[in-house]
Amino acid sequence: MSAQLVRRWQECVRAGIEATQAAGEANPSLDAERTAAAVIATVQGGVKRCPH
């Protein structure tokens, strides 16, 4: 998986988190950048463990 693709996905996840914060649907104290990084890392870990 390319680093550029992972960065793009992380940016999209961060934007989604920020949008839910702006809509009052997510805790505004949540660090959107760190949370997005954690989500992407979790997905990457799951993909690596998935049998093909």
C-alpha distances in whole Angstrom, upper triangle without the diagonal:
4,7,9,7,7,11,12,11,13,16,16,17,19,21,22,23,25,27,28,29,31,32,34,31,29,31,31,31,27,25,23,20,20,20,17,15,17,16,12,12,14,12,9,12,13,11,11,14,15,17,15
4,5,5,6,9,10,11,13,14,16,17,18,20,22,23,25,26,28,29,30,32,33,32,30,31,31,31,27,25,22,19,20,20,17,15,17,17,13,14,16,14,12,15,17,14,14,18,18,20,19
4,5,5,6,9,10,10,12,14,15,16,18,20,21,22,24,26,27,28,30,32,30,28,29,28,28,25,22,19,16,17,18,15,13,15,15,12,12,15,14,12,15,17,15,15,19,20,22,22
4,5,5,6,9,10,11,12,14,15,17,19,20,21,23,25,26,27,29,30,29,27,28,28,28,25,22,19,16,18,18,15,14,17,16,13,14,17,16,14,18,19,17,18,22,22,25,24
4,5,5,6,9,10,11,12,14,15,17,19,20,21,23,24,26,27,29,27,26,27,27,27,24,21,18,16,17,17,14,13,16,14,11,13,15,13,12,16,17,15,16,19,20,22,21
4,5,5,6,9,10,11,12,14,15,16,18,20,21,22,24,26,27,25,23,25,24,24,21,18,16,13,14,14,11,9,12,11,8,9,12,10,9,13,14,13,14,17,18,21,20
4,5,5,6,9,10,10,12,14,15,16,18,20,21,22,24,26,24,22,23,23,23,19,17,14,11,13,13,10,9,12,12,9,11,14,13,12,16,17,17,18,21,22,25,24
4,5,5,6,9,10,11,12,14,15,17,19,20,21,23,25,23,22,23,23,23,20,18,14,12,15,15,11,11,14,13,10,13,16,14,14,17,19,17,19,22,22,25,25
4,5,5,6,9,10,11,12,14,15,17,18,20,21,23,21,19,21,21,22,18,17,13,12,13,13,9,9,12,10,7,11,13,11,11,15,15,14,17,19,19,23,22
4,5,5,6,9,10,11,12,14,15,16,18,20,21,20,17,19,18,19,15,13,10,8,10,9,6,6,9,8,6,9,12,11,11,15,16,16,18,20,21,24,24
4,6,5,6,9,10,10,12,14,15,16,18,20,19,17,19,18,18,15,13,10,8,11,11,8,9,12,11,10,13,15,15,15,18,19,19,21,24,24,27,27
4,5,5,6,9,10,10,12,14,15,17,19,17,16,18,18,19,16,15,11,10,13,12,8,11,13,11,10,14,15,14,15,19,19,19,21,24,23,27,26
4,5,5,6,9,10,11,12,14,15,17,15,13,15,15,16,13,12,8,9,10,9,5,8,10,8,8,12,13,12,14,16,17,17,20,22,22,25,26
4,5,5,6,9,10,11,12,14,15,14,12,14,13,14,11,9,5,6,8,7,5,8,10,10,10,13,14,14,16,19,20,20,22,24,25,28,29
4,5,5,6,9,10,10,12,14,14,12,14,13,15,13,12,8,9,12,11,9,12,14,13,13,17,18,17,19,22,22,23,25,27,27,31,31
4,5,5,6,9,10,11,12,11,10,13,13,15,12,12,9,11,13,11,9,13,14,12,13,16,17,16,18,21,21,21,24,26,26,29,30
4,5,5,6,9,10,11,9,7,9,9,11,9,9,6,9,11,8,8,11,12,11,13,16,16,16,19,21,21,22,25,26,26,30,31
4,5,5,6,9,10,10,8,10,8,11,9,9,6,9,12,11,10,13,15,14,16,19,19,19,22,24,24,25,28,29,30,33,34
4,5,5,6,9,9,9,11,10,13,12,13,10,13,15,13,13,16,18,16,18,21,21,21,23,26,26,26,29,31,31,34,34
4,5,5,6,5,5,9,9,12,11,12,10,14,15,13,13,17,17,15,18,20,20,20,23,25,25,26,29,30,30,33,34
4,5,5,6,5,6,5,9,8,10,9,13,14,12,13,17,17,16,19,21,21,22,25,26,26,28,30,31,32,35,36
4,5,8,8,9,8,11,12,13,12,15,17,16,16,19,20,19,21,24,24,25,27,29,29,31,33,35,35,38,39
4,5,8,10,10,14,14,16,14,17,19,17,17,21,22,20,22,25,25,25,28,30,30,31,34,35,35,38,39
4,6,7,8,11,12,15,14,18,19,17,18,21,21,20,23,25,25,26,29,30,30,31,34,35,35,38,39
4,7,9,12,11,14,13,17,18,15,16,20,19,18,21,23,22,23,26,27,27,28,31,32,32,35,36
4,6,9,8,11,10,14,14,12,13,17,16,15,18,20,20,21,24,25,24,26,29,30,30,34,35
4,5,6,9,10,14,14,12,14,17,16,16,19,21,20,22,25,26,26,28,30,31,32,35,37
4,5,8,9,12,13,12,14,17,17,17,20,22,22,24,26,27,28,30,32,33,34,37,39
4,6,9,12,12,11,14,16,16,17,20,21,21,23,25,26,27,29,31,32,33,37,39
4,6,9,9,7,10,13,12,13,16,17,17,19,22,22,23,26,27,28,29,33,35
4,6,6,6,9,10,11,12,14,15,16,18,20,21,23,24,26,27,29,32,34
4,6,5,6,9,10,10,12,14,15,16,18,20,21,23,24,26,27,31,32
4,6,5,6,9,10,11,12,14,16,17,18,20,21,23,25,26,30,31
4,5,5,6,9,10,10,12,14,15,16,18,20,21,23,24,28,29
4,5,5,6,9,10,11,12,14,15,17,18,20,21,23,26,28
4,5,5,6,9,10,11,12,14,15,17,18,20,21,25,26
4,5,5,6,9,10,11,12,14,15,16,18,20,24,25
4,5,5,6,9,10,10,12,14,15,17,18,22,24
4,5,5,6,9,10,11,12,14,16,17,20,22
4,5,5,6,9,10,11,12,14,15,19,20
4,5,5,6,9,10,11,12,14,18,19
4,5,5,6,9,10,11,12,16,18
4,5,5,6,9,10,10,14,15
4,5,5,6,9,10,13,14
4,5,5,6,9,12,14
4,5,5,6,10,12
4,5,5,8,9
4,6,8,10
4,6,9
4,6
4
